[in-house]
Structures are given as C-alpha cells and as structure tokens.
C-alpha cells in the first residue's frame, strides 16, 4: 500500500479537521506544515509532533517531496498558494470558498490541469452518506420529478459567502448545472450601493476573505434539469435543503430543527400532513455524524482514488467553481437589475464595479 506524504499550509482554525484526518487514515502520513506564524507552528508541533515546519510554504514544497497538500487558509491568499502547489506537481485539498472570484478559480483550475494534478474543494456534503442517499432517492424517482429546492440556513453577507458555499454546492448536487439566476440584495430595505460593499472575514480582523454587501438576499436559480432553487437569507436554525417533487418531498439537513424531526426524511401524499418518514443511513468508520474530521477523511480518500484512477474528485475544482458562481451570480443579478445567464461573464467579482 502506497503511503501518501501530506503537508498542510495554514495551521489555524479548521486545519485540525485536515490534520486529524491524515493522522487517522492508514495510507497517509502528515510530514510537514507551513504557516507565517511561528507561534502557531509551535502549537502545531506540540499537538502533532511534526518537526518539519516552515514559515515559507514554498520551502516546504521544494524540500518535502509531498503527494498531497491541504490549504485551509483564508480565500484571500489561497489562489497563489494553489498555483505554487500545482507548479510543484502536488495534489491539493483546499477549503471553501475556493477563491475570491471566478477569475481566480479559473486560474487555479487551469494550473492544476496544466500540471496534471488533482484539485479538491472541502465541500464535505459531496462525500456525506446522507446527501449521497438523498441524491440516490431523487434519481430513483422517490419524490417524482424534482421541481423546487429550498435553501435554508445562512444569512446575507459573509455568512452567505463562507458557510453558504456548502449549501449552494449542496443545491448543485441535486440541481446540477444552473442556467440563470435572479436575485435581490438589499440593506436596511434599500438596494445596495458601492458604499455598502466591504471586505469581511470570520474573525472581524483585517483579513480579506470575502467581498460582500447587504443584509437581505432573495434569489431564484433555474437549472437545466428543470428544477428551481429558492434562497431567502435567514439563519432560522435549519441548515440544509428541502427538495420538492411532483410526488412528494425530501429534506436533508444538519441535525433536526423546526418542522423537520429527522436529518434525512421523506414525505409523500400517503403520509398524513406534516408526518415525515425517517431514512436511516448507516454510519461507518469514515462517516460518523458530527465528526468533521471523518468527512474530511472521506474527502482525502476520494482524492487518493482520483489520483490513482486519474478521475475527477466528487468535489473537484470544477464543482467548487460552479458553487462559487451561484453566489457571485446573486451579486451580478442585483448589479444588472434582472435575470443573469450562467456561466458569468466577466469573471471578476461583481461587487468590484457595483
């Protein structure tokens, strides 16, 4: 069995999901890490016992003969890192959203294509047994022809660009390729203006992880398979999607909340109103609910499969770019004042020229 040498660039926050997963998998060995902060690297070494640490990730790429690198940094610096990783012939698993705008996403994909390396985005629902089961049920016609997808669980602004990328990717699991988007983005009840555009991040520091605007978003997406998705910004205690077909409904959410007593459940006209039938999805050693590292482990396992079979990862750069395009399409629609066809052109962030 080949042992894949792994490294990580950026050892704060969510990096623990990646590092714990590498440590748990039998065919990966975490051998090195890089971060600008020496203090962060010291904490990392104390926790994981990895002595090969670098404040310059380029040195790590040059010296460590890596097979895979995780990049759980902010989106503001991720593009150049991925370009450098690809230039060294190393495969990458990166955090979401994959880039600031579509121009960066295009460059990252092109670099990996040129180098012949694999690029995967950590949209974990692509490898979650619950979502895979829901997709199977949809494909099997359990609720008839899919018509509506309700997107639930994220606020406008940074939440939509950060956590929301999981949901917009999940929408594409079922809707697949989108053909247009119509959206409204407002703040305090009025349309956003240039003065409302700001850079934001998860810790309210000076890092520029997302360019955002607005405190309320309403959006409709139309998909080539005939389905339409509806998004109204609101945390509402529910994170997931409700799928409506011609013969019933299916809900796929994190935990249980509101009117949904089960994480994965189906309703058909045979059931009393409001009575959902739970759908059990057995856990295994790589798919334990609530343990993000195990889903990250699944992402890494799928990346190794993609490397060995020269095939596409379920959450490839192409999928990550398409999810990002749905979010940016919202801003582009507001900017143009109407329905916008996808794929978007130009590829720069719509808010840079609002």
C-alpha positions as CSV (number, residue, x, y, z in Angstrom):
1,X,0.0,0.0,0.0
2,X,1.4,3.4,-1.0
3,X,1.7,5.9,1.8
4,X,0.9,9.4,0.6
5,X,3.1,12.1,2.1
6,X,0.9,15.1,3.2
7,X,1.6,18.6,4.2
8,X,-0.6,21.5,5.4
9,X,-0.4,25.2,4.6
10,X,-2.0,27.2,7.4
11,X,-2.3,25.6,10.8
12,X,-5.0,27.7,12.5
13,X,-8.7,27.1,12.9
14,X,-10.2,24.5,10.6
15,X,-6.8,22.9,9.8
16,X,-7.4,20.5,12.7
17,X,-10.0,18.7,10.5
18,X,-7.4,18.1,7.9
19,X,-4.5,17.1,10.2
20,X,-6.6,14.8,12.3
21,X,-7.9,13.1,9.2
22,X,-4.4,12.5,7.8
23,X,-3.3,11.1,11.2
24,X,-6.3,8.7,11.2
25,X,-6.0,7.3,7.7
26,X,-3.8,4.2,7.2
27,X,-2.4,5.4,3.8
28,X,-1.4,9.0,4.6
29,X,1.4,10.4,6.7
30,X,1.4,14.0,7.7
31,X,5.0,15.0,7.5
32,X,5.2,18.8,7.3
33,X,3.4,22.1,7.9
34,X,3.8,25.7,7.0
35,X,2.4,28.9,8.4
36,X,3.5,32.5,8.6
37,X,3.2,32.4,12.4
38,X,6.0,30.8,14.4
39,X,3.7,30.7,17.5
40,X,1.1,28.8,15.5
41,X,3.7,26.3,14.2
42,X,5.0,25.8,17.8
43,X,1.5,24.9,19.0
44,X,1.1,22.6,16.0
45,X,4.3,20.8,16.7
46,X,3.3,20.4,20.3
47,X,0.0,18.8,19.4
48,X,1.0,16.6,16.4
49,X,4.7,16.0,17.0
50,X,5.6,17.2,13.4
51,X,9.1,18.6,13.5
52,X,9.3,19.7,9.8
53,X,7.7,23.1,9.9
54,X,8.2,26.2,7.7
55,X,7.3,29.8,7.8
56,X,7.7,29.8,4.0
57,X,5.4,27.2,2.3
58,X,7.5,27.3,-0.9
59,X,10.5,25.9,1.0
60,X,8.2,23.1,2.3
61,X,7.1,22.3,-1.3
62,X,10.7,22.3,-2.5
63,X,12.1,20.1,0.3
64,X,9.5,17.6,1.4
65,X,8.5,15.6,-1.7
66,X,4.8,15.8,-0.9
67,X,2.0,14.0,-2.7
68,X,-0.9,16.0,-1.2
69,X,-1.2,19.4,0.4
70,X,-4.2,20.8,2.4
71,X,-4.7,24.5,2.1
72,X,-7.1,25.6,4.9
73,X,-6.2,29.3,4.6
74,X,-8.4,32.3,4.0
75,X,-9.6,32.7,0.4
76,X,-7.7,35.9,0.1
77,X,-4.3,34.1,-0.1
78,X,-5.4,30.7,-1.4
79,X,-5.1,31.3,-5.2
80,X,-1.4,31.9,-5.3
81,X,-0.8,29.0,-2.9
82,X,-2.6,26.6,-5.2
83,X,-0.8,27.9,-8.2
84,X,2.5,27.2,-6.5
85,X,1.4,23.8,-5.2
86,X,0.4,22.8,-8.8
87,X,3.7,24.1,-10.2
88,X,5.4,21.6,-7.9
89,X,3.3,18.7,-9.1
90,X,1.4,18.3,-5.8
91,X,-2.3,17.5,-5.5
92,X,-4.4,19.8,-3.3
93,X,-7.4,19.7,-0.9
94,X,-8.4,23.2,-0.2
95,X,-11.0,24.9,2.0
96,X,-14.1,26.7,0.8
97,X,-14.9,29.0,-0.9
98,X,-12.2,28.1,-3.3
99,X,-11.4,31.7,-4.3
100,X,-12.3,35.4,-4.1
101,X,-13.8,35.4,-7.6
102,X,-14.2,33.3,-10.7
103,X,-11.0,34.7,-12.4
104,X,-9.0,33.2,-9.5
105,X,-11.0,30.0,-9.7
106,X,-10.3,29.7,-13.4
107,X,-6.6,30.3,-12.8
108,X,-6.4,27.6,-10.1
109,X,-8.2,25.0,-12.3
110,X,-6.0,25.8,-15.3
111,X,-2.8,25.5,-13.3
112,X,-3.8,22.1,-12.0
113,X,-4.9,20.9,-15.5
114,X,-1.6,22.0,-16.9
115,X,0.4,20.3,-14.1
116,X,-1.8,17.1,-14.3
117,X,-2.6,17.4,-10.5
118,X,-5.9,17.0,-8.7
119,X,-7.7,19.8,-7.0
120,X,-10.5,19.1,-4.5
121,X,-12.6,21.6,-2.5
122,X,-13.7,20.6,1.0
123,X,-17.4,20.8,0.3
124,X,-17.9,17.8,2.5
125,X,-21.6,17.1,1.6
126,X,-20.3,15.7,-1.7
127,X,-18.9,12.8,0.4
128,X,-21.6,12.7,3.1
129,X,-23.6,9.4,3.1
130,X,-26.7,11.4,3.9
131,X,-26.5,13.6,0.9
132,X,-25.5,10.7,-1.3
133,X,-28.5,8.7,-0.2
134,X,-30.8,11.7,-0.9
135,X,-29.3,12.0,-4.4
136,X,-30.0,8.3,-4.9
137,X,-33.6,8.7,-3.8
138,X,-34.0,11.7,-6.2
139,X,-32.5,9.8,-9.1
140,X,-34.7,6.8,-8.3
141,X,-37.8,9.0,-8.5
142,X,-38.8,8.7,-4.8
143,X,-40.5,12.1,-5.0
144,X,-41.2,12.2,-8.7
145,X,-39.7,14.9,-10.9
146,X,-37.7,17.4,-8.9
147,X,-39.2,20.8,-9.1
148,X,-38.1,23.0,-6.2
149,X,-35.0,23.2,-3.9
150,X,-35.4,25.3,-0.8
151,X,-32.0,26.6,0.5
152,X,-32.1,27.1,4.3
153,X,-29.7,28.3,6.9
154,X,-27.4,31.2,6.0
155,X,-27.5,35.0,6.4
156,X,-26.6,37.5,3.8
157,X,-23.0,38.9,3.7
158,X,-20.1,36.9,4.9
159,X,-22.2,34.0,6.1
160,X,-23.5,33.5,2.5
161,X,-20.0,33.6,1.0
162,X,-18.5,31.4,3.7
163,X,-20.8,28.8,5.2
164,X,-23.3,29.4,2.4
165,X,-20.9,27.9,-0.1
166,X,-21.6,24.4,1.4
167,X,-25.3,24.9,0.8
168,X,-25.0,26.3,-2.8
169,X,-22.8,23.3,-3.6
170,X,-25.4,21.0,-2.0
171,X,-28.1,22.6,-4.2
172,X,-25.9,21.6,-7.2
173,X,-25.8,18.0,-6.0
174,X,-29.5,17.9,-6.9
175,X,-29.9,20.7,-9.5
176,X,-26.6,20.1,-11.2
177,X,-25.8,22.8,-13.8
178,X,-27.6,26.2,-13.5
179,X,-28.7,28.3,-16.4
180,X,-29.7,31.6,-14.8
181,X,-30.1,33.4,-11.5
182,X,-32.4,36.3,-10.5
183,X,-31.7,38.0,-7.1
184,X,-32.3,41.0,-4.9
185,X,-29.7,42.2,-2.4
186,X,-30.7,45.0,0.0
187,X,-29.6,46.6,3.2
188,X,-31.9,48.3,5.6
189,X,-34.7,47.8,3.0
190,X,-33.0,49.6,0.1
191,X,-30.8,48.3,-2.8
192,X,-27.1,48.1,-2.0
193,X,-24.8,50.7,-3.4
194,X,-21.0,51.0,-3.7
195,X,-20.8,52.5,-0.2
196,X,-22.2,49.2,1.2
197,X,-19.5,47.0,-0.2
198,X,-17.0,45.7,2.3
199,X,-14.3,43.1,2.8
200,X,-15.1,40.7,5.6
201,X,-13.8,37.6,7.4
202,X,-14.9,35.2,10.1
203,X,-13.0,36.9,12.9
204,X,-13.6,40.5,12.1
205,X,-9.9,41.2,11.6
206,X,-8.2,42.9,8.7
207,X,-8.1,39.7,6.5
208,X,-10.0,39.9,3.3
209,X,-11.7,36.6,2.9
210,X,-14.8,37.8,1.0
211,X,-16.2,40.8,-0.7
212,X,-19.8,41.2,0.5
213,X,-22.7,43.6,0.7
214,X,-26.3,43.6,2.0
215,X,-28.3,42.2,5.0
216,X,-31.0,40.5,3.0
217,X,-30.9,38.3,-0.1
218,X,-33.7,36.8,-2.1
219,X,-32.7,34.6,-5.1
220,X,-34.1,32.1,-7.6
221,X,-31.9,29.7,-9.6
222,X,-33.0,27.8,-12.7
223,X,-31.3,24.5,-13.5
224,X,-31.0,22.7,-16.8
225,X,-32.8,19.6,-15.4
226,X,-35.9,21.7,-14.8
227,X,-35.6,22.3,-11.1
228,X,-35.5,25.7,-9.5
229,X,-33.9,26.7,-6.2
230,X,-35.1,29.4,-3.9
231,X,-32.9,31.1,-1.3
232,X,-34.0,33.7,1.3
233,X,-31.3,34.7,3.7
234,X,-32.1,33.7,7.2
235,X,-30.3,31.6,9.8
236,X,-33.6,30.2,11.1
237,X,-31.9,27.3,13.0
238,X,-32.0,25.0,10.0
239,X,-29.0,24.3,7.7
240,X,-29.8,22.2,4.6
241,X,-32.2,21.8,1.8
242,X,-35.8,20.7,1.2
243,X,-36.5,19.1,-2.1
244,X,-40.0,19.2,-3.6
245,X,-41.0,16.9,-6.4
246,X,-44.2,16.0,-8.3
247,X,-44.9,13.1,-5.9
248,X,-43.5,14.2,-2.5
249,X,-40.8,16.0,-0.5
250,X,-37.4,15.1,0.8
251,X,-35.5,17.0,3.5
252,X,-31.7,16.8,4.1
253,X,-30.4,18.9,6.9
254,X,-27.8,19.0,9.7
255,X,-29.5,17.6,12.8
256,X,-33.2,18.2,13.2
257,X,-34.9,21.5,13.6
258,X,-38.2,23.3,13.2
259,X,-40.8,21.2,11.3
260,X,-38.2,18.6,10.4
261,X,-37.9,15.9,13.1
262,X,-35.2,13.9,11.2
263,X,-32.0,14.9,9.4
264,X,-33.0,12.9,6.3
265,X,-36.7,12.2,5.8
266,X,-39.3,11.9,3.1
267,X,-43.0,13.0,2.9
268,X,-45.4,11.7,0.3
269,X,-49.2,12.1,-0.1
270,X,-49.6,8.6,1.5
271,X,-48.4,10.2,4.8
272,X,-50.6,12.4,7.0
273,X,-49.9,16.1,6.7
274,X,-46.6,17.0,8.4
275,X,-45.6,13.4,9.1
276,X,-42.2,12.7,7.8
277,X,-40.7,9.2,7.4
278,X,-37.1,9.0,8.5
279,X,-34.5,7.5,6.2
280,X,-31.7,5.7,8.0
281,X,-28.2,5.9,6.7
282,X,-25.8,3.6,8.5
283,X,-22.6,5.2,9.8
284,X,-19.2,3.7,9.1
285,X,-15.7,4.4,10.3
286,X,-15.4,7.2,7.7
287,X,-18.9,8.7,8.1
288,X,-19.7,9.5,11.7
289,X,-22.2,12.3,12.1
290,X,-20.8,15.4,13.9
291,X,-17.2,14.4,13.3
292,X,-15.9,16.8,10.6
293,X,-12.5,15.1,10.5
294,X,-14.1,11.8,9.3
295,X,-15.8,13.6,6.4
296,X,-12.5,15.3,5.7
297,X,-11.0,11.8,5.8
298,X,-13.5,10.8,3.2
299,X,-12.5,13.8,1.0
300,X,-8.9,12.7,1.3
301,X,-9.7,9.1,0.5
302,X,-11.6,10.3,-2.6
303,X,-8.7,12.4,-3.6
304,X,-6.3,9.4,-3.5
305,X,-8.8,7.4,-5.6
306,X,-8.9,10.3,-8.1
307,X,-5.1,10.3,-8.2
308,X,-4.8,6.6,-8.7
309,X,-7.5,6.3,-11.3
310,X,-6.9,9.6,-13.0
311,X,-10.5,10.5,-12.5
312,X,-12.4,13.6,-11.2
313,X,-12.9,14.1,-7.4
314,X,-16.6,14.3,-6.4
315,X,-15.8,17.8,-5.1
316,X,-13.4,18.9,-7.8
317,X,-12.3,22.4,-8.6
318,X,-15.0,22.4,-11.4
319,X,-17.7,21.7,-8.8
320,X,-16.3,24.3,-6.4
321,X,-16.1,27.0,-9.0
322,X,-19.8,26.3,-10.0
323,X,-20.9,26.7,-6.4
324,X,-19.0,30.0,-6.1
325,X,-20.6,31.1,-9.4
326,X,-24.1,30.8,-7.8
327,X,-23.1,33.1,-5.0
328,X,-21.4,35.7,-7.3
329,X,-24.4,35.4,-9.7
330,X,-26.6,36.8,-6.9
331,X,-24.5,40.0,-6.8
332,X,-24.3,40.1,-10.6
333,X,-28.1,39.9,-10.8
334,X,-28.5,42.7,-8.3
335,X,-25.9,44.8,-10.2
336,X,-27.7,44.3,-13.6
337,X,-31.2,44.6,-12.1
338,X,-32.5,41.4,-13.6
339,X,-32.0,37.7,-14.6
340,X,-28.4,36.8,-15.4
341,X,-27.4,33.8,-17.5
342,X,-24.7,31.4,-16.3
343,X,-21.8,31.0,-16.7
344,X,-21.0,34.5,-15.8
345,X,-19.0,36.9,-17.9
346,X,-16.9,38.9,-16.9
347,X,-15.2,36.7,-14.3
348,X,-14.2,39.4,-11.8
349,X,-16.2,39.8,-8.6
350,X,-19.4,41.8,-9.4
351,X,-19.0,44.0,-6.3
352,X,-15.7,45.5,-7.5
353,X,-17.7,47.5,-10.1
354,X,-21.1,47.9,-8.5
